[in-house]
Amino acid sequence: MPMFAQLAALAAWFGVLGMFTASLNAVALRLVRTDEVPRYVRRRMRWWSTHNPFLMLLSTALTITALTCLATL
Protein backbone atom coordinates (compact mmCIF):
# COMPACT_ATOMS: atom_id res chain seq x y z
CA MET A 1 0.00 0.00 0.00
CA PRO A 2 2.70 2.60 0.74
CA MET A 3 4.03 2.34 -2.83
CA PHE A 4 0.53 2.99 -4.21
CA ALA A 5 0.16 6.00 -1.91
CA GLN A 6 3.48 7.43 -3.10
CA LEU A 7 2.45 6.93 -6.71
CA ALA A 8 -0.90 8.64 -6.10
CA ALA A 9 0.83 11.55 -4.35
CA LEU A 10 3.25 11.92 -7.26
CA ALA A 11 0.37 11.90 -9.73
CA ALA A 12 -1.41 14.56 -7.69
CA TRP A 13 1.69 16.77 -7.77
CA PHE A 14 2.01 16.35 -11.53
CA GLY A 15 -1.64 17.26 -11.90
CA VAL A 16 -1.20 20.40 -9.82
CA LEU A 17 1.92 21.30 -11.80
CA GLY A 18 -0.01 20.87 -15.06
CA MET A 19 -2.85 23.08 -13.80
CA PHE A 20 -0.37 25.75 -12.72
CA THR A 21 1.38 25.62 -16.11
CA ALA A 22 -1.91 25.82 -17.99
CA SER A 23 -2.98 28.80 -15.87
CA LEU A 24 0.28 30.63 -16.55
CA ASN A 25 -0.06 29.86 -20.26
CA ALA A 26 -3.58 31.27 -20.31
CA VAL A 27 -2.40 34.50 -18.70
CA ALA A 28 0.61 34.76 -21.01
CA LEU A 29 -1.49 34.15 -24.11
CA ARG A 30 -3.77 37.04 -23.13
CA LEU A 31 -0.94 39.47 -22.34
CA VAL A 32 1.39 38.86 -25.28
CA ARG A 33 0.51 40.42 -28.61
CA THR A 34 1.26 38.20 -31.60
CA ASP A 35 2.66 41.00 -33.74
CA GLU A 36 5.40 41.66 -31.15
CA VAL A 37 6.94 38.20 -31.14
CA PRO A 38 9.12 36.41 -33.70
CA ARG A 39 7.45 34.21 -36.29
CA TYR A 40 8.54 30.88 -34.79
CA VAL A 41 7.00 31.88 -31.45
CA ARG A 42 3.63 32.56 -33.11
CA ARG A 43 3.32 28.89 -34.07
CA ARG A 44 3.98 27.88 -30.47
CA MET A 45 1.43 30.41 -29.25
CA ARG A 46 -1.19 29.00 -31.61
CA TRP A 47 -0.35 25.46 -30.49
CA TRP A 48 -0.67 26.39 -26.82
CA SER A 49 -3.89 28.32 -27.34
CA THR A 50 -5.34 25.27 -29.08
CA HIS A 51 -4.14 22.66 -26.57
CA ASN A 52 -4.23 24.61 -23.30
CA PRO A 53 -7.86 23.74 -22.39
CA PHE A 54 -7.10 20.04 -22.89
CA LEU A 55 -4.01 20.32 -20.68
CA MET A 56 -6.05 22.02 -17.96
CA LEU A 57 -8.81 19.40 -18.17
CA LEU A 58 -6.36 16.49 -18.14
CA SER A 59 -4.39 17.93 -15.22
CA THR A 60 -7.55 18.55 -13.22
CA ALA A 61 -8.77 15.00 -13.86
CA LEU A 62 -5.37 13.59 -12.85
CA THR A 63 -5.34 15.61 -9.64
CA ILE A 64 -8.90 14.68 -8.66
CA THR A 65 -8.29 11.02 -9.40
CA ALA A 66 -5.05 10.94 -7.44
CA LEU A 67 -6.56 12.75 -4.46
CA THR A 68 -9.54 10.40 -4.50
CA CYS A 69 -7.18 7.43 -4.47
CA LEU A 70 -5.27 8.94 -1.55
CA ALA A 71 -8.49 9.57 0.35
CA THR A 72 -9.58 5.95 0.02
CA LEU A 73 -6.37 4.58 1.51
C-alpha positions in Angstrom: 0.0 0.0 0.0 2.7 2.6 0.7 4.0 2.3 -2.8 0.5 3.0 -4.2 0.2 6.0 -1.9 3.5 7.4 -3.1 2.5 6.9 -6.7 -0.9 8.6 -6.1 0.8 11.6 -4.4 3.3 11.9 -7.3 0.4 11.9 -9.7 -1.4 14.6 -7.7 1.7 16.8 -7.8 2.0 16.3 -11.5 -1.6 17.3 -11.9 -1.2 20.4 -9.8 1.9 21.3 -11.8 0.0 20.9 -15.1 -2.9 23.1 -13.8 -0.4 25.7 -12.7 1.4 25.6 -16.1 -1.9 25.8 -18.0 -3.0 28.8 -15.9 0.3 30.6 -16.6 -0.1 29.9 -20.3 -3.6 31.3 -20.3 -2.4 34.5 -18.7 0.6 34.8 -21.0 -1.5 34.2 -24.1 -3.8 37.0 -23.1 -0.9 39.5 -22.3 1.4 38.9 -25.3 0.5 40.4 -28.6 1.3 38.2 -31.6 2.7 41.0 -33.7 5.4 41.7 -31.1 6.9 38.2 -31.1 9.1 36.4 -33.7 7.4 34.2 -36.3 8.5 30.9 -34.8 7.0 31.9 -31.5 3.6 32.6 -33.1 3.3 28.9 -34.1 4.0 27.9 -30.5 1.4 30.4 -29.2 -1.2 29.0 -31.6 -0.4 25.5 -30.5 -0.7 26.4 -26.8 -3.9 28.3 -27.3 -5.3 25.3 -29.1 -4.1 22.7 -26.6 -4.2 24.6 -23.3 -7.9 23.7 -22.4 -7.1 20.0 -22.9 -4.0 20.3 -20.7 -6.1 22.0 -18.0 -8.8 19.4 -18.2 -6.4 16.5 -18.1 -4.4 17.9 -15.2 -7.6 18.5 -13.2 -8.8 15.0 -13.9 -5.4 13.6 -12.8 -5.3 15.6 -9.6 -8.9 14.7 -8.7 -8.3 11.0 -9.4 -5.0 10.9 -7.4 -6.6 12.7 -4.5 -9.5 10.4 -4.5 -7.2 7.4 -4.5 -5.3 8.9 -1.6 -8.5 9.6 0.3 -9.6 6.0 0.0 -6.4 4.6 1.5 
